[in-house]
Amino acid sequence: MADGGCVSGEEMSRCLGITRSAVWKNINELRREGWQIESSTKRGYMLKIPEDALSRLSPSTEFVGRNLVWTYSCESTNSEAKRRSDMPEGTVFAAEVQTAGRGRLGRSWLSPPGGGIWMSVLLKPELTPPEVVPVTLAAGLAAAESLEGDIKWPNDVVINGKKVCGILTEMSAEMERVNYAVVGIGVNVNTPDFPPELCDKATSVAIETGVSKNRRKLAEEILERFELYYKKLTKGGFAAIREEYRRRCITIGREVAVIEHGSTTRAFGADIDESGALVIEDEHGRRALNSGEVSVRGIYGYV
Ligand code: BTN
């Protein structure tokens, strides 16, 4: 069905070795999860691709998103990008559904159909591994501006104190050079609700603003801004985008809970340094935290 064709119940039951009624039950389960599956007695089952799906993504950019690999469903667009890292720089991998979406620090990322932007950008920067780290902050900045939200360091985008967007950057590198980096961007755009365990920290743009947005246009805007900041960064380092980043970052000037090596301590978010690290102050003094190693939360809520 993901190829856009019709598949009869009979064919599914034959291929999967299950009864017709089991096919029907599974289809209904998928429908409950948000998959739009149409059926006709003559032709069988067909997936309906929403009008604002990323299948026709076409940002006004020089190279980011000029090449697109879209599938209805995959495990994770980051994994797809890594698997096909031979594709040109700027290739965007996008999907309507991720069945095993991945988040930072080994967490999973809920990626149901219909409501979100799940996409990954393949990059091949001529930078050393430490120089690539702020690329993830550039993506957070691009997303925050497009979503009119705030940045919770390092790269969560929050609206009214709850998370609407997360970014997972992965890279393949040697000591001195980067083979490729994958910047995975997940945005809850029109997701109507969240499971109880996520409700206090996750939200969607539609829930917070009361208006649903066209996902394709929003994704194009994010990619356009990202390309701009990525170019600045590859020329001038994080310093080239630091001021814009600081203006949007709400972790600065707040009491935060720092979760490091499994233990939580309290600190004050003082600044973002020239490398993109969060400078905190606690009873031991001032120090910089790198984004790959720690998690930061608010004292009274998520931010
Ligand atoms: C986080 O905040 O923990 C990061 C979430 C990143 C989710 C995106 S969705 C597209 C890409 N594919 C993935 O499996 N993860 C990222």
Residues whose N, C-alpha, C, O or C-beta is under 5 A from the ligand:
A	BS01	BTN	S76 T77 N78 A100 G101 R102 G103 R104 W109 I117 W118 M119 S120 G166 I167 L168 G184 I185 G186
